[in-house]
Amino acid sequence: MGLLAGCRGGNADAPLRIQVLKNSLPSVWARRFRRRHPIELGTQPQLQNLYNQLDQPRPPHLLTLGLGWLPIARQNRKLHPWQPDTLTRWRELPPQWQTVLSAHGQLWLIPYRWGATALAYRRDKLTWQPQGWESLWRPELRQQVSAIAQFRELLALCFIRLGLSINTPAPWPLADLKAQLQTLHQQIRLYSDLHYLQPLVLGDVVMAVGWSSDLFAVAQGYPQIQVVVPPGGAIWADGWVLPARQSVSPVMTEWLNFCWEPEQTASLEAQGIAWSPFARQLQQYEFFQPMNPATRAAYTSLRQWWVNLPPAMGKSL
């Protein structure tokens, strides 16, 4: 839904219009900020819906976007950059953030939460406790895993299993990677970004690979589901972007700094679904880095090989 009331510019009485990914903010944030300034907070179910908001004739003042959406949004000139010198805690961010966020010379996204690729499993159906990514390759899990349909995340797990960084440039040990990918493919019963948790809840599979925010959220409703976030996995992140048709106002800057206040980051982490940008756990995981041309070519070729693997059961891409 879009909340288009209010006006842009510096009207101090106009509500700050924000569109956010559903369930990604603590509900207390809006109540606390309204003590300082009027706010209209709309929610969207998927990041795709939020990306589409950038094309509105009168877009929200700011909105949530995933870090992985930045390249296409920038390429299509849908964003306006932020100014890091207006952020009171900018210099407190871990160095990994500053490197990733400033990679293109300007600041396009202000993160407010992050997580990593993770595992969830049915502890009522396993006689052992998964500890790391190697669990996915155990023979007894053949056709007992569901997963997100994201090849780069799954390839990253194979790099980790081989003792390599998820950003290893080409040339790659292709024979070893293909062997790992083929075995992993035989373990996976369903690939789906939207529905991979359903078979875990129903007990049709005993393990799922996905985004930690999804897995922690479902585990809160199903005590028989346990989540493990092994080291080395790929980081995902959500943050605030400024639509190209908007310009920065003092109240927008106030909201950005509000989201980074220690009281607010503590509220976010208390949800048990994601970490704040300042969380120390960040050093255990990796951001995906842009690929050089040779690595991109190797990736594209390997992904095509993977897509053409015979379906193990119900492969959905």
C-alpha positions in Angstrom: 0.0 0.0 0.0 1.2 3.6 -0.6 0.6 6.4 1.8 0.8 9.6 -0.3 -0.6 12.1 2.1 1.7 15.0 3.1 4.1 17.0 1.0 7.8 17.1 0.4 10.0 19.9 1.3 10.7 21.4 4.7 7.1 21.8 6.1 7.7 21.0 9.8 4.1 19.9 10.3 3.9 17.5 7.3 4.2 13.8 8.3 7.3 11.9 7.3 6.1 9.3 4.8 8.0 6.0 5.0 7.4 2.7 3.3 9.0 -0.3 5.0 9.3 -4.0 4.6 6.7 -5.7 6.7 7.8 -6.9 10.1 11.3 -5.5 9.7 11.0 -2.7 12.3 10.1 -2.9 16.0 6.6 -1.5 16.4 7.9 0.7 19.2 10.1 2.7 16.8 7.1 4.4 15.2 5.5 5.2 18.6 8.8 6.7 19.9 9.5 8.8 16.8 5.9 10.2 16.8 6.8 12.0 20.0 9.3 14.0 17.9 7.5 14.3 14.6 4.4 13.1 12.7 5.1 9.9 10.7 3.1 7.8 8.3 4.4 4.3 8.1 3.2 2.0 5.3 4.3 -1.6 4.9 5.0 -3.8 1.9 5.2 -7.6 1.9 8.3 -7.9 -0.4 11.3 -5.9 -1.4 10.1 -6.0 -5.0 7.0 -4.0 -3.9 9.2 -1.5 -2.3 11.4 -1.2 -5.3 8.3 -0.5 -7.4 7.5 2.4 -5.0 10.5 4.2 -6.5 8.5 4.7 -9.7 5.6 6.4 -8.1 4.9 10.0 -9.2 5.0 11.0 -5.6 7.1 8.4 -3.9 7.5 8.1 -0.1 10.1 10.4 1.5 12.3 7.3 2.1 11.8 3.5 2.0 13.4 0.2 2.8 15.5 -1.5 0.1 17.8 -4.6 0.3 21.5 -4.2 -0.2 21.3 -6.6 -3.2 18.8 -4.3 -4.9 21.2 -1.3 -5.0 23.0 -2.1 -8.4 19.8 -2.2 -10.4 18.3 0.8 -8.6 21.5 2.8 -9.2 21.7 1.7 -12.8 18.2 2.8 -13.4 18.8 6.1 -11.6 16.1 5.6 -9.1 18.0 6.8 -6.1 19.5 10.0 -4.7 22.6 9.6 -2.5 22.8 10.3 1.2 25.4 12.4 3.0 27.4 10.4 5.6 28.5 13.5 7.5 24.9 14.0 8.7 24.9 10.6 10.4 26.0 11.0 14.0 27.3 7.4 14.4 28.8 7.0 10.9 32.3 6.6 12.2 31.2 4.0 14.7 30.1 1.6 12.0 32.3 -1.5 11.6 34.8 -1.0 8.8 33.1 -3.7 6.6 30.0 -1.5 6.4 31.9 1.6 5.4 33.8 -0.3 2.7 30.6 -1.9 1.2 28.4 1.2 1.5 31.0 3.6 0.0 32.1 1.2 -2.7 30.6 3.4 -5.5 31.9 6.7 -4.3 28.7 7.8 -2.8 26.4 6.6 0.0 23.2 5.0 -1.4 21.8 3.0 1.5 21.7 3.5 5.3 21.5 0.1 6.9 19.2 -0.6 9.9 19.3 -4.4 10.1 21.2 -7.3 8.7 21.5 -11.1 8.9 23.1 -14.0 7.1 22.3 -17.2 5.3 21.3 -19.7 7.9 20.0 -23.2 8.7 16.7 -24.2 10.4 15.9 -27.8 11.3 13.3 -29.9 13.0 14.7 -30.9 16.3 11.8 -33.3 16.8 12.8 -35.2 13.6 16.6 -35.3 13.9 18.6 -37.4 16.4 21.6 -35.1 16.0 22.2 -31.4 16.2 23.4 -29.5 13.1 26.4 -27.2 13.9 27.7 -26.1 10.6 27.3 -26.0 6.9 28.8 -29.5 6.5 25.5 -30.8 7.9 23.8 -30.2 4.6 25.9 -32.8 2.9 25.0 -35.7 5.3 23.7 -38.7 3.3 20.6 -39.1 5.5 19.4 -35.6 4.4 18.9 -36.6 0.8 15.7 -35.0 -0.4 15.1 -33.7 3.2 16.1 -30.0 2.6 14.3 -27.0 1.2 16.2 -23.9 0.1 15.9 -20.4 -1.3 16.3 -20.4 -5.1 19.4 -18.2 -5.0 22.3 -19.8 -6.8 24.9 -17.4 -5.5 24.0 -18.1 -1.8 24.1 -21.9 -2.5 27.4 -21.6 -4.4 28.8 -19.6 -1.4 28.1 -22.7 0.8 30.2 -24.8 -1.6 33.0 -22.3 -1.4 32.9 -22.5 2.4 32.9 -26.3 2.4 36.0 -26.1 0.2 37.7 -23.8 2.7 37.4 -20.8 0.4 36.0 -17.3 0.7 32.5 -16.7 -0.9 34.2 -14.0 -2.9 36.9 -16.2 -4.4 37.7 -14.8 -7.9 38.1 -17.1 -11.0 39.7 -19.3 -12.0 37.8 -21.7 -9.7 38.3 -25.4 -8.9 35.4 -26.2 -11.1 35.5 -30.0 -10.7 35.3 -29.6 -6.9 32.6 -27.0 -7.1 30.4 -29.0 -9.4 30.8 -32.1 -7.2 29.7 -30.1 -4.2 26.8 -28.4 -6.0 25.6 -31.8 -7.5 25.5 -33.4 -4.1 23.8 -30.4 -2.5 21.3 -30.4 -5.3 20.4 -34.1 -4.5 19.7 -33.1 -0.9 17.2 -30.3 -1.8 13.6 -31.2 -2.3 12.3 -27.7 -3.1 13.8 -24.4 -4.2 11.6 -21.4 -3.6 12.2 -17.9 -2.2 8.6 -17.5 -1.1 7.6 -21.0 0.0 10.8 -22.8 1.2 9.6 -22.7 4.9 6.3 -24.4 4.3 7.6 -28.0 3.9 9.8 -27.5 7.1 6.7 -26.4 9.1 4.7 -29.3 7.7 7.5 -31.8 8.4 7.9 -32.8 4.7 11.6 -31.8 5.1 13.8 -31.7 8.2 16.1 -28.8 7.3 15.9 -25.5 5.4 18.5 -23.1 4.0 17.5 -19.4 3.9 17.7 -15.9 5.2 18.1 -15.7 9.0 15.2 -13.2 9.4 12.8 -15.7 7.8 14.1 -18.6 9.9 14.1 -16.8 13.2 10.6 -15.5 12.6 9.2 -19.0 11.9 11.1 -20.5 14.8 9.3 -18.1 17.2 6.0 -19.6 16.2 7.1 -23.3 16.1 9.2 -24.4 19.0 10.2 -27.7 17.3 12.2 -25.6 14.8 15.7 -24.5 15.8 18.0 -22.1 13.9 21.7 -22.2 13.4 23.7 -19.3 11.8 27.1 -21.0 11.0 30.1 -18.6 10.4 31.1 -17.6 6.9 27.7 -17.2 5.3 26.6 -14.4 3.0 25.3 -11.2 4.6 22.0 -9.7 3.6 21.0 -6.2 4.8 18.0 -3.9 4.7 18.4 -0.1 4.8 16.9 3.3 4.0 17.2 4.7 0.5 16.2 8.1 -0.9 14.0 8.1 -4.0 15.4 10.1 -6.9 12.4 12.4 -6.8 12.9 13.3 -3.2 15.5 15.5 -1.5 17.0 15.2 2.0 15.1 17.2 4.7 16.1 17.7 8.4 13.3 15.3 9.5 14.7 12.5 7.3 18.1 13.0 8.8 16.5 12.9 12.2 14.8 9.6 11.4 18.1 8.1 10.1 19.9 9.0 13.3 17.0 7.9 15.4 17.2 4.4 13.9 20.9 4.2 15.0 20.3 5.3 18.6 21.5 2.6 21.0 18.0 2.4 22.5 16.5 1.7 19.1 19.1 -0.8 18.0 18.6 -2.6 21.2 14.9 -2.8 20.5 15.6 -4.2 17.1 17.9 -6.9 18.4 15.5 -7.8 21.2 13.1 -9.0 18.4 15.5 -11.9 17.9 15.1 -11.7 14.1 18.0 -9.5 12.9 21.1 -7.7 14.1 21.8 -3.9 14.1 24.5 -2.5 11.9 26.7 -2.1 15.0 26.5 -5.8 16.1 29.9 -7.4 16.7 28.7 -10.6 14.9 29.3 -8.9 11.6 33.0 -10.0 11.5 31.9 -13.7 11.3 30.2 -13.3 7.9 31.0 -11.9 4.5 29.4 -9.4 2.2 29.1 -10.4 -1.5 31.6 -8.3 -3.5 31.2 -7.2 -7.1 32.6 -9.8 -9.6 35.3 -8.9 -12.1 34.5 -9.8 -15.7 36.3 -13.2 -15.6 34.6 -14.2 -12.4 31.2 -13.0 -13.7 31.7 -15.2 -16.9 32.6 -18.2 -14.8 29.6 -17.6 -12.5 27.2 -17.3 -15.4 28.5 -20.5 -17.0 28.4 -22.5 -13.7 24.9 -21.3 -12.9 23.7 -22.4 -16.3 25.2 -25.9 -15.7 23.4 -25.9 -12.3 20.0 -24.9 -13.8 20.3 -27.8 -16.3 20.8 -30.4 -13.6 18.1 -33.1 -13.6 15.4 -32.2 -11.1 15.9 -34.2 -7.9 12.2 -33.9 -7.0 10.4 -30.6 -7.6 13.0 -28.1 -8.6 11.5 -24.6 -8.8 13.7 -21.7 -9.9 
